[in-house]
């Protein structure tokens, strides 16, 4: 076993427990000492439709999904038909022996492992849905995995069900394992052999990271309207609110969600909301309200393919320009974007501080891939995190002015109920908060608000992260979850580096300029049709990146596509 | 305890002379003084419309939000600090045009806030277009041939949506309105007070005389606990037939009472602290 990267794909109909089986497989791999990356594809349906989950694993760190599939578990015909091309020479396929699955097309190329999944499930006392654990058991036998991990994970996964259900699933898994051991005794390939002293690693996706990061970061109030791909964040927030003492409220729409969060924040609660691009369309009004009234609020925007309803269950990076420019007029907005779950965890915590410090809206951009895809990480270390509520003014002062002018643009913020007269006003206002349309007040307040962005650039803005060597033949520029496939592709190219941009507003112009101006060859990679980040870079630095690798079909980049692009550049050079 | 003088701001109302907002302004200030509301215990939120300027004329903690959106802001405030008395000032266009979804859903959830609806049956600030409460046939800048649409009946909508307190008062009945604002705030739940008000500039029909001539007080034996009777009563509207008073009142759990985590102390009384999430992270292995 070298440090090669392998992948196993599990496919079936929605409702067949694909996601749960894939997650269990990836945790077995993690517990056995491997790094993993899970990639899931599903249509915008609850039952029916084709679902697949792919676990990529290796002894080295794995950053993304890969194109080739080494092992396939096909619970239906579609899984074979749709993924035939991805199968490598000699790939193993576990499929339902007694169904009508036709494997003619892959019988020469692949190693076939027919297993009577439903029959074994029934013998264990389970229904068809238990087939997924029979298949997992068989796969473990063929890959040299440890059945104990599967038993433990079934137990944990079904802990809310009664003991009988756990027993049935474990019996089925064991029977699948034994069936494969007996019938395919000479075909084992120990790709998943347990390693000695495997370090403990979390299997975590962006949804977990955002929700748990917000809880760690002192969240007090969240109002959210459900929308893919961010709905699972609200599920986690809703489930844990009583224990951790914050409030989650489902709003009637996204307009209400952001206004409720703004109201809560005005009252003094640390607040956030989450949505996708379509929901953010409705929030843009409240976005500017937060800017104008100087009320802290964090908005997590999970991008999917737009416009309109677009591609509800697929990913995109098409909302960068939208969040940078939405709402009328000029006001300070902080926009940051995470590249993986670990970054998302630290960024949501940071965002809660930034919103309160600068008393303005903060957008954390993530996307469907980042939110849904699990990756192994060491336990998140947030020991260095400190709550920063900025200039909170909690004494009583009869002369209190909410919007008093200041050099850094930030005015002391009080909360209702302390005895101060506090006026927050969406109309242009004077330093007290009363409506005013005088030239003096207008200019003073607009400039005061915008100065907050300069202060933020000096005190908090982070430079882009450079991966790879300082000097390289090709410099890739990108952002968000493209980080994964780019880093995965770069494993093969010691002379390629990657500038990962995480701050969009304020923008680290000097750092980006310095890095890009010394690059020998620039390649911009984005999941949108118009190279939105390249446009922003040109606007801020004057540097025009001529080579673009763009994709707007809802699918993530695969490292193979990036390698192909790099190769084509190297040939030209 | 606040005095009338302490409620004065440097700004004098910019409403038209004769505007119903003056009566509402006076009644709100009276209620503040009579009830001991002040900056330690009370907040009001306003939408956009002539009513929204109220924040400039009453020296009490306030938030002027966006057109149609004061209710969700108030919901967020109340959930975060349920010790505060929370009032919403809104208009017929603000509440029922732009903000209709918030109005019915907040009523359904029974947030413990008091919604004071300035109903002048017209858009005043945009200089005279029909509103969701303008009568059918009314000629305005937006309906020169007469309004083709039926109006909402505010209290009917409020009660059907789940409001647990529904009343109507004429804005120039300052004593009656003062009393109703106090009662609405005392009620634990979503309280709606429709304030009939003249717009002397853009709605010549709904004049002060029109209201004094055509309103009558709900009789002493009217039972505000009967929802069917209340809904029937909200349909009554015509010459000499505009009832005012408390139409409906019922006690139900408030939205805020559903959250055990804020049962003992308001959310904002907790220190914002970094939380230990080791237990949550353990579920990810």
HADDOCK unambig.tbl for C-alpha pairs under 7 A between the chains (distance, minus, plus):
assign (segid A and resid 27 and name CA) (segid B and resid 285 and name CA) 6.81 0.50 0.50
assign (segid A and resid 201 and name CA) (segid B and resid 285 and name CA) 6.41 0.50 0.50
assign (segid A and resid 202 and name CA) (segid B and resid 284 and name CA) 5.32 0.50 0.50
assign (segid A and resid 202 and name CA) (segid B and resid 285 and name CA) 4.58 0.50 0.50
assign (segid A and resid 203 and name CA) (segid B and resid 284 and name CA) 5.52 0.50 0.50
assign (segid A and resid 203 and name CA) (segid B and resid 285 and name CA) 5.79 0.50 0.50
assign (segid A and resid 204 and name CA) (segid B and resid 284 and name CA) 6.13 0.50 0.50
assign (segid A and resid 215 and name CA) (segid B and resid 275 and name CA) 6.64 0.50 0.50
assign (segid A and resid 216 and name CA) (segid B and resid 274 and name CA) 5.41 0.50 0.50
assign (segid A and resid 216 and name CA) (segid B and resid 275 and name CA) 4.43 0.50 0.50
assign (segid A and resid 216 and name CA) (segid B and resid 276 and name CA) 6.20 0.50 0.50
assign (segid A and resid 216 and name CA) (segid B and resid 277 and name CA) 6.00 0.50 0.50
assign (segid A and resid 217 and name CA) (segid B and resid 274 and name CA) 5.29 0.50 0.50
assign (segid A and resid 217 and name CA) (segid B and resid 275 and name CA) 6.65 0.50 0.50
assign (segid A and resid 218 and name CA) (segid B and resid 272 and name CA) 5.48 0.50 0.50
assign (segid A and resid 218 and name CA) (segid B and resid 273 and name CA) 5.20 0.50 0.50
assign (segid A and resid 218 and name CA) (segid B and resid 274 and name CA) 5.13 0.50 0.50
assign (segid A and resid 218 and name CA) (segid B and resid 275 and name CA) 6.21 0.50 0.50
assign (segid A and resid 242 and name CA) (segid B and resid 260 and name CA) 6.90 0.50 0.50
assign (segid A and resid 242 and name CA) (segid B and resid 261 and name CA) 5.46 0.50 0.50
assign (segid A and resid 245 and name CA) (segid B and resid 261 and name CA) 5.31 0.50 0.50
assign (segid A and resid 252 and name CA) (segid B and resid 105 and name CA) 6.51 0.50 0.50
assign (segid A and resid 256 and name CA) (segid B and resid 72 and name CA) 5.32 0.50 0.50
assign (segid A and resid 256 and name CA) (segid B and resid 102 and name CA) 6.83 0.50 0.50
assign (segid A and resid 259 and name CA) (segid B and resid 69 and name CA) 7.00 0.50 0.50
assign (segid A and resid 259 and name CA) (segid B and resid 72 and name CA) 5.51 0.50 0.50
assign (segid A and resid 259 and name CA) (segid B and resid 73 and name CA) 5.03 0.50 0.50
assign (segid A and resid 260 and name CA) (segid B and resid 72 and name CA) 4.81 0.50 0.50
assign (segid A and resid 260 and name CA) (segid B and resid 73 and name CA) 4.74 0.50 0.50
assign (segid A and resid 260 and name CA) (segid B and resid 75 and name CA) 6.10 0.50 0.50
assign (segid A and resid 260 and name CA) (segid B and resid 76 and name CA) 4.26 0.50 0.50
assign (segid A and resid 261 and name CA) (segid B and resid 76 and name CA) 6.03 0.50 0.50
assign (segid A and resid 262 and name CA) (segid B and resid 73 and name CA) 6.37 0.50 0.50
assign (segid A and resid 263 and name CA) (segid B and resid 73 and name CA) 4.10 0.50 0.50
assign (segid A and resid 263 and name CA) (segid B and resid 74 and name CA) 6.05 0.50 0.50
assign (segid A and resid 263 and name CA) (segid B and resid 76 and name CA) 4.46 0.50 0.50
assign (segid A and resid 263 and name CA) (segid B and resid 77 and name CA) 4.80 0.50 0.50
assign (segid A and resid 264 and name CA) (segid B and resid 76 and name CA) 4.24 0.50 0.50
assign (segid A and resid 264 and name CA) (segid B and resid 77 and name CA) 4.65 0.50 0.50
assign (segid A and resid 264 and name CA) (segid B and resid 80 and name CA) 5.44 0.50 0.50
assign (segid A and resid 267 and name CA) (segid B and resid 77 and name CA) 5.23 0.50 0.50
assign (segid A and resid 267 and name CA) (segid B and resid 80 and name CA) 6.31 0.50 0.50
assign (segid A and resid 267 and name CA) (segid B and resid 81 and name CA) 6.69 0.50 0.50
assign (segid A and resid 268 and name CA) (segid B and resid 268 and name CA) 5.77 0.50 0.50
assign (segid A and resid 269 and name CA) (segid B and resid 80 and name CA) 6.24 0.50 0.50
assign (segid A and resid 269 and name CA) (segid B and resid 268 and name CA) 5.47 0.50 0.50
assign (segid A and resid 387 and name CA) (segid B and resid 273 and name CA) 6.49 0.50 0.50
assign (segid A and resid 387 and name CA) (segid B and resid 274 and name CA) 6.35 0.50 0.50
assign (segid A and resid 416 and name CA) (segid B and resid 39 and name CA) 6.89 0.50 0.50
assign (segid A and resid 416 and name CA) (segid B and resid 61 and name CA) 6.62 0.50 0.50
assign (segid A and resid 417 and name CA) (segid B and resid 39 and name CA) 5.72 0.50 0.50
assign (segid A and resid 417 and name CA) (segid B and resid 40 and name CA) 3.91 0.50 0.50
assign (segid A and resid 417 and name CA) (segid B and resid 41 and name CA) 5.21 0.50 0.50
assign (segid A and resid 417 and name CA) (segid B and resid 42 and name CA) 6.93 0.50 0.50
assign (segid A and resid 418 and name CA) (segid B and resid 39 and name CA) 6.80 0.50 0.50
assign (segid A and resid 418 and name CA) (segid B and resid 40 and name CA) 5.13 0.50 0.50
assign (segid A and resid 419 and name CA) (segid B and resid 39 and name CA) 4.46 0.50 0.50
assign (segid A and resid 419 and name CA) (segid B and resid 40 and name CA) 4.37 0.50 0.50
assign (segid A and resid 420 and name CA) (segid B and resid 39 and name CA) 5.97 0.50 0.50
assign (segid A and resid 421 and name CA) (segid B and resid 39 and name CA) 5.93 0.50 0.50
assign (segid A and resid 421 and name CA) (segid B and resid 59 and name CA) 6.82 0.50 0.50
assign (segid A and resid 421 and name CA) (segid B and resid 60 and name CA) 5.92 0.50 0.50
assign (segid A and resid 421 and name CA) (segid B and resid 61 and name CA) 5.08 0.50 0.50
assign (segid A and resid 422 and name CA) (segid B and resid 61 and name CA) 4.72 0.50 0.50
assign (segid A and resid 422 and name CA) (segid B and resid 62 and name CA) 6.42 0.50 0.50
assign (segid A and resid 423 and name CA) (segid B and resid 61 and name CA) 5.68 0.50 0.50
assign (segid A and resid 423 and name CA) (segid B and resid 62 and name CA) 5.04 0.50 0.50
assign (segid A and resid 423 and name CA) (segid B and resid 63 and name CA) 5.91 0.50 0.50
assign (segid A and resid 424 and name CA) (segid B and resid 62 and name CA) 6.39 0.50 0.50
assign (segid A and resid 424 and name CA) (segid B and resid 63 and name CA) 4.68 0.50 0.50
assign (segid A and resid 424 and name CA) (segid B and resid 64 and name CA) 6.25 0.50 0.50
assign (segid A and resid 425 and name CA) (segid B and resid 63 and name CA) 5.83 0.50 0.50
assign (segid A and resid 425 and name CA) (segid B and resid 64 and name CA) 4.78 0.50 0.50
assign (segid A and resid 425 and name CA) (segid B and resid 65 and name CA) 6.65 0.50 0.50
assign (segid A and resid 426 and name CA) (segid B and resid 64 and name CA) 5.79 0.50 0.50
assign (segid A and resid 426 and name CA) (segid B and resid 65 and name CA) 5.49 0.50 0.50
assign (segid A and resid 426 and name CA) (segid B and resid 66 and name CA) 6.82 0.50 0.50
assign (segid A and resid 434 and name CA) (segid B and resid 56 and name CA) 5.54 0.50 0.50
assign (segid A and resid 435 and name CA) (segid B and resid 56 and name CA) 6.76 0.50 0.50
